[in-house]
Every structure is written in C-alpha cells, then in structure tokens.
Amino acid sequence: MTQYFIERSDFYQLEIQQGKAVADAAQAAGVEHVVFSSLDAVQKTMGFPCLLYDSKAHVEEYMKTIGLPVTVVKYPLYYESYLSLRLVKKLEDNTYEIGYAIEGAAMHAVSVADMGFAVREIFKNRAEWLGRTVGFSGGKHTIQQHADILSKHLAPNVFKPTKMTVEEFSQLSCPGAKHYGDMFNYWRLGNPDHDGELTRQLYPRTRSLDQWVEDNKGALLNAINSM
C-alpha cells in the first residue's frame, strides 16, 4: 500500500489503515496466497524513523500476526524513475544532476517491469515461496556510477550526482522532502534487505542498470530533451 499524499500529516496512519483493511479482506475472503510489497522496519533496526518504510513494515507485521499466507517482496529504487526524470535536474551548464542525496553510498535498484516476471514466479510456485521474503535487486551502485552509466549511453549529455547532503535535502521546501531525506539516510547508513542472487533465481533475465539504460535509450533521450 502506498499513500502518495505524503505531505499530509496523517499519511503514515492512512497507509497502515489501508494495509490492514486489505489484510483483513484477504483473510475474510480465504485468499490462499498474498504477495505483499513491504519495506524494512527502519525505526526498529536503526533507531530513527523513516515513515515511508515503517508504515509498510507495520502492515507486514500485522499480516503475519493474523496468520495471512503471505510472501513479502521489497522493491528498491526503480530504474523507471529515470523515465519521469524524478530527481533529475538540468543545470545552467546543460549538465544533469541526479538528486539522490546519499553522500557517496551505494544503493540497490531494479526494473519494475522485470520484477513483474519475478512476482509471477512466486505465484506459480506457492509452496516454495510462501512465508519467505525477497528483497529485489538488479544491482547496487553509487550515484556516481548511475551518472557514469547514463552519461555513457546518453552522450553527449553529461550526468553527475548531487553534492547535497541528506540534511540539506530534508530541509527543502518541496512536498515530502523530510520523508525522502529519512529514506536517503537509511540508504546511506543502513543495510536495506535486497538480494540480487535471489532476485535472479526468480527471474534470470533481471537487467542491470547498464542493460536497462541501453534498452531504454530512446525513451530516456526523449525525456531529457523535453526538459
């Protein structure tokens, strides 16, 4: 469950409310296999809140508490975010800044389209995957490495990582900046639960970021040329 209006003060409670409602409905209907997209319990493991993650972890815990037959999947950053130029900004020198403020740390990412096939395998093989957790990953790279890959395939366009710190990002005036800053802080300091080997066990053709950018070069060029 995702509550997109994260500027609302009650978005955390809304996500939990919606998630519990889905869990209760699935149990009442006798659903035999639920695949739930969750995230790590940051408050519990790190000692600081990350409401974008903690709400989903709360729902996951509730599903297990009521005995729902569930497989948990966890998505990292989507490659597809680059198609919407999310957190990509064109600078005055005509270069492009990637705004994930994780201060040199590496982060996992994956193609949402690829993971549709992985989820299909989970449903097809219920006995093998029921009760398990799979953190999807197509690879783990720094934002500098993301920038290098994008620059290679989309030349002569040049990409570079933001120099902004987590604290500076969290203080931006855009909606949800504090919550995204908390997420970046977890990516920077924590150990998000993602496993590339297990991901490729489910879907061997899971693409790396390099492969995905090459496959989507035309769409990416159209996106940046429209900026």
N, C-alpha and C positions, 0 to 999 in steps of 0.2 A: 504494500500500500504506500502511495506517495501523495502527500498533501502539498500541492505546488504553491499554495499561497503562504510561503514561509515568512512573509512579512507580518502575518497575523500572529498575535501573541499566543494564540491557543493552537497553533498548527501541530505542536507535539501531541497534545491531548487528542486532537482530531485524528491524527494518524493511528494512534493506539485504539481509539474508539472504533474507527473503520476496520482496522485489522481484527480486533476481537469480534466484531459483528460478522465478518467473513468466516472466521474460525467457527463461531457458533452455528452459522448457517450450514457450513460444510459438515459439521458433526451431526446436525439435525437431519440433514439430507442423506446421511450414511455414505458420504464420499469416501472412496477406498484409498485414494492417493492424492495428496495435496503437494504441489511443488511451490514453496514459498520463497520469494526473493527477499532475503534479510540482509543485515549488515552487522558488524561487530558491536559488542557492548562496550563502548569506549569508556563511559563513566566507571563501569565496574573494573575494567582492566587497567585503565590509565589514571584514574582519579580526577579527570576533568571531563566536563560534559561535551558531547557532540550530538545535539538533538536530532540531526539528520540521520545519524546511525542508531542512537539509543532507542528511538521510537520503534524502529523495526526489530531491534533485538528484544524489546519488551514484548512485542507481538509474537515473535518466535518462541519465547519462553512460555507465553500463555498457551500457544498451540500444543506445546509438548506437555504442559501441565494437565490439559484436559484430555490428553491421550489421542490427539488427532494424528492419523497416519501421514506423516509429512517427510518430505525430503527438502532440505534447505539449500538454496543456491545463493551465492553472494557475487554481485557484479562490482567490478572496479570502474574506473573511468571508461567511458565508451569512446572508441575511435571516432564513431559517428558524430561526436560533439564538434569535431573539426568541420563537418559539413555545414553546420549552422554558425560557424565561427564563434562559438561560445568561448569567451575569454581570450579571443584573439583581437588585437587592436592594431590598426595601421598607424604608424608613426610618421612624423613630419619628414623624415629622411626616406620614406617609402619602404621601410622595412616593416616587419610584422612582429609584434610582441605577443608571446604566449603567457597568459596571465595566471597560471597555476603557481601560487606563491608558496613553494615548498622548500625554498632555500637550498637547492642543490641535492636534495634527497631524490631517491628513485621511487617511482610509483608503478603499480600494475595498471594495465589497460587491456581492453578486449573489444572485438567487434560484436555488437548486439546481434547482428544478422547471423554470425557464426554460432552464437550460443543458442539460437533457436533450435539448431540441429542437436546440440548437446541436451537441451531440455527434452526434446523428442525421445532421445535415447533413454533418459531417466524414466519417462512414462512407459516406454516399451519394455523396460527391464525393471519392473517394480520390485521384485524380490531382491535384486542386487543392490538397489539404491535406497530403498525405504529406510528411514531413520538416519541417513548419512547427511553430511554437509559437504558441499563442493564450492570452494571459492574459485570462481573463474579467473583465468589469466591467459592472455596471449603473449605476455612478456612484461618485463619490469625495466623501466628506463628512467633516466633523469630527464628533466625538461630540456636541458641542453641537447640530449640525444634525440628527443622529439623534434627539436628545432633543426638539427642536422639532417634528419630523415626528410622532413618537409622541404627543407631548402634543396636537398639533392633532387627530389622528384619534381619540384615545382619551380625550378630555376627558370629565369634569373631572380625570382622572388627570394628574399632572404628572411629567415625567421630567427628569433632569438628569445631566450627566456626572460621573464620579468626579473628585475632586481628587487622587487618589492618583498618585504618580509611578511610573515604571517600576521604580525601585529599591525603593520601598515594596511594590509588588505582588510583586516577585520574592522578597521576604522573608516572604511569607505562609506559613502552615503547611499550606495545602491542597495536595493532590497535584498535582504538575506546575507549581506556581507559578513556579519558576525558569525552566522551559522556555517557559511562556506569556509571562513577562516578557521573555525574549530575543526572542520573536516581536513583542511590542509595541514593543520597542526598534528592531527593524528597520522596522516600520511607521512609526515616528516619524522615524528618521534616514535610512532607505534610500529606494530608488525601486522598489518592487515592480513586476514586469513584468506590467501589466494594461492592456488597451486596449478602451475602451468602443465605439469606432467599429468595430473588427474584430469585437467580440462581436455587434454589431447587424447586421453584414454576414452573419453566420451565422444569427442569429435576430432579425429586425427588431422583433419584439414583446417583446424583453427589457425587463422593467419596471424603472423607477426605484424607489428605496426608498419614495418617496411613493405611487406607484401600488400597490406590493406591500402596504404597510400598509393602504391603503384597501380592497384586495381581501380582506385577512385580518383586518379589524377585529373580527369576531365571535369568531374563534379567539383573538386576542390578548387581548380583554376577558375571555374565559373563563379564560385562563391567569393573568392578573394578579388576577382575582377569587378564584382558588383559593389565592393565596399566604397 
